[in-house]
Amino acid sequence: MPRVMKTVIPRIRKSLRERGLAATLRRSFLLPLHLLKEYRVARSLCPDEYVSEFDRMHGVETDGKYQEWTYLSDLDIPSPNWIEGNDYLPIEPERFKRVLASLDITFEDFTFVDFGSGKGRALLLASEYQFKQVLGLEFSPELHRVAEANIRRYSSPTQKCRNIQSLNVDFVNFALPPQASVLFFFDPCRGRALAEVTAGIGRSLLSCPRPVYVAYVAPRSELEQLFASAGFLKEIYRNTEMNFCIYQSCREQVFRGLCAAAEAQADSQGLPSIPRP
């Protein structure tokens, strides 16, 4: 069951950092009502006995714990960024296939990186394609250990990539590999964490220009605004039925020309800036 009270202090710290003392005090009057509502929802949840067809077929355990969800507040996560994270939900195989089908690339030329890989279902699905490498980034030690076990147990006669790895890291601090990459996001975070990840992608592209695609499932409005203001990623495809977007890195000359505007936008919002070369 989600531990609602565990989120109180991190929420207050986050609000102080982002809104200041006065706004935090004004919002604090509503906090008990929000906590009571969340507690009632949490009390109604029971662990699922449901096992997905994907897990049964491949001998793995990628399902969520409560109605397909695994709540971050139930996990011991050493990173303070957990309060910016979204709870784990495994992606549907058909949805994942539609995402990759929208990429017009030669898979063996690309590394697949999953931001917030959880128990590793997207990693296993990506291994059905001929990627150069499949890499998962997960800040929960518990989910990471489950993902490692799933990678070892995964059984599929059509698996094309055996170079699969789950890393127990906070992806906010992760340096992207300098290869052409497909960066996969299933709405893993929000707020400052999302802004810092976006800035990190920009810094990586500046230091090593290369083809990069971002596949973002269930994008929020803040993500779309962030990518638009950054300038180095352009939307090339949107699927409203499956709710995902594909972004492509701009060519080097376009990116350098837009970098100053993105930096100014980041400064105005108090977000991490992207240094110019």
C-alpha positions, 0 to 999 in steps of 0.5 A, a space after each residue: 500500500 502506498 505510504 502516503 505520510 512518507 511523502 509529506 516532508 519531501 513535498 514540503 521541501 519541494 514546494 519551498 524550493 520551487 514556490 518559496 515560503 509564502 506560497 508554501 504556507 498558503 498551500 499547506 492549509 490544503 495538505 491535510 485534505 489531500 493526504 486524507 484523500 490519498 490515504 483513503 485511496 491507498 487503503 482500498 488497494 489490494 495486491 494483485 494476483 493477476 499475471 499478465 500474458 507477457 509475464 506468463 509467456 516469457 517467465 518473468 515478473 514485470 507486472 505492478 503490485 497494485 492494479 498494475 502499479 508499483 508505488 515509489 513511496 513503498 520503496 526505499 530509494 536513496 535518491 532525493 529525486 524520488 519525490 519527482 518520480 512517477 509510480 512504476 507502470 509496465 508498458 503494454 507490449 502492443 503500445 511499445 511495438 507501435 512506438 518503435 514501428 514509428 521510428 524510421 531507423 536502422 536499429 543495429 546502429 542505435 543504443 536503446 536507453 530506458 529512463 526509469 526502466 523499473 522491472 525491465 519490461 521495456 528492456 525485454 521488449 526492446 531486445 526483440 529488435 536488433 539494437 546495438 545495446 539495450 540499457 535501463 536506468 532505474 533508481 530503485 535498488 529493489 526494482 533494479 534487482 527484479 529487472 536483472 533477474 528478468 533479464 537473466 530469465 527472459 525466454 524468447 525465440 525471437 530475441 535479437 539483442 542479448 546486450 541488455 543491462 539494467 543500471 541502478 542509477 538516478 538518470 538525472 545524473 547519468 551521462 548519455 552514451 556518445 552513440 546514436 540513441 533512442 531515448 525511451 520515456 514512459 512518463 517517468 518524472 516531472 518538475 525539476 528532474 525532467 528539466 535536468 534530464 532535458 538539459 543533460 540531453 542538450 549538453 550531450 548533443 553539444 559535446 557529441 552531435 549525433 542522431 538521437 530520437 526521444 520516444 515519449 509515452 504519455 507526455 504531459 504538457 510541461 514536457 511538451 513546453 520544455 522540449 519546445 523551449 529547449 530548441 534542440 529536439 523537434 517533434 516528428 510524429 504524434 500518435 493520439 490513439 496510443 498517446 506518444 510522441 517521437 522527437 528527433 535531435 536537430 542538425 548541429 547547425 540548427 541546434 547551435 543557432 537555437 541554443 542561446 534562446 533555450 538557455 535564456 528560457 531556462 534562465 527565466 524559469 530557473 531551470 538548468 541551463 545548457 552551456 554553449 560550446 
